[in-house]
Amino acid sequence: MDSLFDEPCIPVHPIAIRTAPPIPGLFFPPVFLPRELEDEIATQCMHLYFEGRNVNQVMLFGRTTSDASGDADDKDTRMGKGLPPFLISLLHYLSNVLRHSIPDALYAVLFPPRGAPSRARQAIVNLYHPGEGITPHVDLLNRFDDGIIGVSLRSGCVMTFERARWDLHLPERSILVLSKDARYGWTHGIPGRTHDLVESEEKEQEPRLVRRGTRLSITFRWLLPGADIVGGPDP
Ligand SMILES: O=C(O)CCC(=O)C(=O)O
């Protein structure tokens, strides 16, 4: 973190807020991943997908299956069989930490109860170097269903939501959930820049200039029925 006055050539950015803006369906609970889990997931992602390769995004897929007989494996397969173990661990952590932080109905969408129909889950891992962002978008309507979880690792960034405009600072290890209006009615994007201006914890104090590091994000989404079939007609 830098003083606002050390870097006079950084353009002035909107001041980002640190708590959820009033967008129906957006949840940004004050809970964070433990550092050890962040480290394990980030290390695995860098090693398996990014180091020595010229890519900045990978898509991974799993299928939830519910074994009504409830064998020992059931809890893991309900998270998305086929996803790597470290993402299954992340999903277990999220399922515990979000249980009391979001409405029950949304929780049941994100973490289907025992006996729920099988679904295809996508995890997308994005790598952002300082200065990089993502164009404002609404996640594809004909590919992804409602209920999205996003996790920030190793660096924060500002995410901009637009219909009106809100700039929300997502610190490292934070968890964002998008549903309903927030998922369908607003774009979300990340302006490509090296620093963010973030409101201070003490409301009366100057905003802080926060330098971005290399950030990894993991976004979990549900594929719509049929959208998991490769080579078929568009759903
Ligand atoms: O990096 C993020 O947190 C957002 C990623 C995203 O919006 C996407 O992959 O569609």
The ligand as an SDF file (V2000), in Angstrom:
LIG
                    3D

 10  9  0  0  0  0  0  0  0  0999 V2000
  -11.4790  -12.1290  -12.0120 O   0  0  0  0  0  0  0  0  0  0  0  0
  -12.5980  -11.9890  -11.5770 C   0  0  0  0  0  0  0  0  0  0  0  0
  -12.8360  -11.8520  -10.3810 O   0  0  0  0  0  0  0  0  0  0  0  0
  -13.7730  -11.9350  -12.5380 C   0  0  0  0  0  0  0  0  0  0  0  0
  -13.7090  -12.9470  -13.6200 C   0  0  0  0  0  0  0  0  0  0  0  0
  -14.8840  -12.8640  -14.5580 C   0  0  0  0  0  0  0  0  0  0  0  0
  -15.7130  -11.9930  -14.4770 O   0  0  0  0  0  0  0  0  0  0  0  0
  -15.0160  -13.8710  -15.6200 C   0  0  0  0  0  0  0  0  0  0  0  0
  -14.1180  -14.7180  -15.8010 O   0  0  0  0  0  0  0  0  0  0  0  0
  -16.0420  -13.8310  -16.3280 O   0  0  0  0  0  0  0  0  0  0  0  0
  1  2  2  0
  2  3  1  0
  2  4  1  0
  4  5  1  0
  5  6  1  0
  6  7  2  0
  6  8  1  0
  8  9  2  0
  8 10  1  0
M  END
$$$$
